[in-house]
Amino acid sequence: MDDKIMIVDDDVKVLKSIERIFRQEPVKCFLFSSPANALKEASGIEPTVVVSDQRMPEMEGTVFLEKMKQILPATVRVLMSGYADIDATISAINQGQVFRFIKKPWESNIFRSEIRHAVQYSKMLRRLVHSDSEPGECERAERLTGVLEMAGAVCHEFAQPVQIISGYCEILTEELIKQPGASGFKEPVSHILQSTERLKDLLLKVMNVQRYKTRSYLLSSRIIDIEAATEK
């Protein structure tokens, strides 16, 4: 079954552009130019992920996503915003209204990747809620549930600061371009951005843990083998 993605933006051209991005993806897009209408239809659609623009005349994205959180708390929420809205974006992330944000203007590949992350995170949460383990595997199921719960907590806590770091690095990059003699700082900032991307990939891998597999660690202890636990 296709994952449902709700896209809310007062600019119809943006909505159509996003719809084209996911034309070949196993997702079904629900497009709304009105956040109020999106809220009315949300319960009937039950989207996996909801993506909202920040600056809309009818309602700001942060307000809309807060209302969406009250209606469907399990839906993963993503905010699209520009540099001018960075304070509102960070506040929304810190308050738990937003799983992550996408900087505007965005590139299609980056947008697609970010939404994939959000969909995978949603699936991980659903696995925690709906367990269908066979009888006789209670202990293994309990351990896996514990792993997934820990993974969800870690990913949630890490996703917020990673997004904040990434956002500020993007701002720094733009400002360094304007400053003469600041070229020496571009490379360190670029390294930080690359590191945050690697961390995002690791978080996605952790969210895809499907089985309880461990490996030897220090002394006689054992830890989760992420590679083995995420193999399909």
C-alpha positions in Angstrom: 0.0 0.0 0.0 1.3 3.4 -0.9 2.3 5.8 1.8 0.2 8.9 2.1 1.9 12.3 2.0 -0.1 15.5 2.7 1.5 18.6 1.1 0.3 22.1 2.2 1.4 25.3 0.4 -0.6 28.3 -0.7 1.5 28.3 -4.0 -0.2 25.9 -6.4 3.0 25.7 -8.5 5.0 24.4 -5.6 2.3 21.8 -4.9 2.5 20.6 -8.5 6.3 20.6 -8.4 6.3 18.3 -5.3 3.7 16.0 -6.9 6.0 15.6 -9.9 9.0 14.7 -7.6 7.0 11.7 -6.2 5.4 10.6 -9.5 7.6 7.5 -9.7 7.6 6.9 -5.9 5.3 4.5 -4.0 3.5 7.3 -2.3 0.1 9.1 -2.8 0.2 12.9 -2.5 -2.7 14.9 -1.1 -2.3 18.5 -2.1 -3.8 21.4 -0.2 -3.4 25.2 -0.9 -5.5 25.9 2.3 -4.2 24.7 5.7 -7.7 25.0 7.1 -9.0 22.6 4.5 -6.1 20.2 5.1 -7.0 20.1 8.8 -10.6 19.2 8.0 -9.5 16.3 5.8 -6.6 15.1 7.9 -8.5 12.5 10.0 -10.0 10.9 6.8 -6.7 10.8 5.0 -4.5 9.8 8.0 -1.3 10.8 6.2 2.0 9.1 7.0 3.9 12.4 6.6 2.5 16.0 6.4 4.7 18.7 4.8 3.8 22.3 5.3 5.2 25.7 4.1 5.9 28.2 6.8 4.7 31.4 5.2 1.1 31.1 4.2 -1.5 34.0 4.4 -4.2 31.9 6.0 -2.1 30.3 8.7 1.6 29.9 9.5 3.1 26.5 9.0 4.1 26.2 12.6 0.6 26.9 13.8 -0.8 24.4 11.2 1.6 21.7 12.3 0.8 22.2 15.9 -2.9 21.7 15.1 -2.0 18.7 13.1 -0.1 17.3 16.0 -3.3 17.5 18.1 -5.4 15.8 15.5 -2.9 13.0 14.4 0.0 12.9 16.9 1.6 9.9 15.2 1.9 11.6 11.8 5.4 12.8 11.0 5.5 16.5 10.4 7.9 18.4 8.1 8.3 22.2 7.8 9.5 24.0 4.6 11.0 27.4 5.4 13.5 29.9 4.2 16.3 31.7 6.0 14.0 34.5 7.2 12.0 31.9 9.1 14.9 30.1 10.8 13.9 31.3 14.4 10.4 30.0 14.0 11.7 26.8 12.5 14.1 26.1 15.3 11.4 26.9 17.9 9.0 24.4 16.2 11.7 21.7 16.2 12.5 22.3 19.9 8.8 22.1 20.8 8.4 18.8 19.1 6.0 20.2 16.4 8.4 19.2 13.6 10.4 16.1 12.9 12.7 18.0 10.5 12.7 21.0 8.2 13.5 21.5 4.5 15.2 24.7 3.5 13.6 26.7 0.6 14.5 26.8 -2.2 15.1 23.1 -2.2 16.6 20.7 -4.7 14.4 17.8 -5.9 16.8 15.0 -4.8 17.3 16.5 -1.4 13.5 17.0 -0.9 12.8 13.4 -2.0 15.5 12.1 0.4 14.2 14.1 3.4 10.7 12.8 2.9 12.0 9.3 2.5 13.6 9.7 5.9 10.4 10.9 7.4 8.4 8.0 5.9 10.9 5.5 7.3 10.7 7.1 10.7 6.9 6.8 10.6 7.2 3.1 9.6 9.5 2.5 12.5 7.0 4.1 14.9 4.2 1.9 13.4 6.3 -1.2 14.0 6.5 -0.3 17.7 2.7 0.0 17.9 1.7 -3.1 15.8 3.6 -6.2 16.8 2.6 -9.5 15.2 5.3 -11.8 16.6 4.6 -15.5 16.6 4.1 -17.3 20.0 7.3 -18.7 21.4 9.3 -15.6 20.3 8.1 -13.4 23.2 11.6 -12.8 24.6 13.1 -12.0 21.2 10.1 -9.7 20.4 10.5 -8.0 23.7 14.2 -7.4 23.1 13.4 -6.1 19.6 10.8 -3.8 20.9 13.2 -2.5 23.4 15.8 -1.9 20.7 13.2 -0.1 18.5 12.0 2.0 21.4 15.5 3.1 22.2 16.2 3.7 18.5 13.1 5.9 18.2 14.1 7.9 21.3 17.7 8.3 20.0 16.6 9.3 16.5 14.1 11.8 17.8 16.6 13.4 20.1 19.3 13.5 17.6 17.2 14.6 14.6 16.4 18.0 16.2 19.9 19.2 17.0 21.2 17.8 13.7 18.6 19.8 11.8 19.5 22.9 13.8 23.2 22.5 13.1 22.5 21.8 9.4 20.3 24.9 9.2 22.9 27.2 10.8 25.6 25.8 8.6 23.6 26.7 5.6 23.2 30.2 6.9 26.9 30.5 7.6 27.7 29.3 4.1 25.5 32.0 2.6 27.0 34.7 4.8 30.6 33.6 4.2 30.1 34.0 0.4 29.3 37.6 1.1 32.3 38.3 3.3 35.6 39.0 1.6 38.5 37.2 3.2 36.3 34.6 4.9 37.0 31.8 2.3 39.2 30.0 4.9 36.1 29.2 6.9 34.1 27.6 4.1 35.9 24.3 4.2 35.3 23.7 8.0 31.7 24.6 7.6 31.5 22.2 4.6 33.0 19.4 6.7 30.3 20.0 9.4 27.6 19.8 6.8 29.0 16.5 5.4 29.2 15.1 8.9 25.6 16.0 9.6 24.6 14.2 6.4 26.5 11.1 7.5 24.7 11.3 10.9 21.4 11.6 9.1 22.2 8.4 7.1 23.1 6.6 10.4 19.9 7.7 12.0 17.9 6.4 9.0 19.8 3.1 9.3 19.0 2.8 13.0 15.3 3.5 12.2 15.4 0.5 9.9 16.4 -2.0 12.6 14.3 -5.1 11.8 15.9 -7.8 13.9 17.7 -8.3 17.2 21.3 -9.0 16.2 24.3 -8.2 18.5 28.1 -8.4 18.2 30.9 -8.5 20.7 32.1 -5.2 22.2 34.4 -4.2 25.0 35.4 -6.9 27.5 32.5 -9.4 27.5 29.7 -7.0 26.6 27.6 -7.0 23.5 26.0 -4.2 21.4 23.5 -4.1 18.6 25.0 -4.9 15.2 23.4 -2.1 13.2 24.5 -3.5 9.8 23.2 -7.0 10.6 20.0 -5.8 12.2 19.1 -3.7 9.2 19.7 -6.3 6.5 16.7 -7.2 4.5 
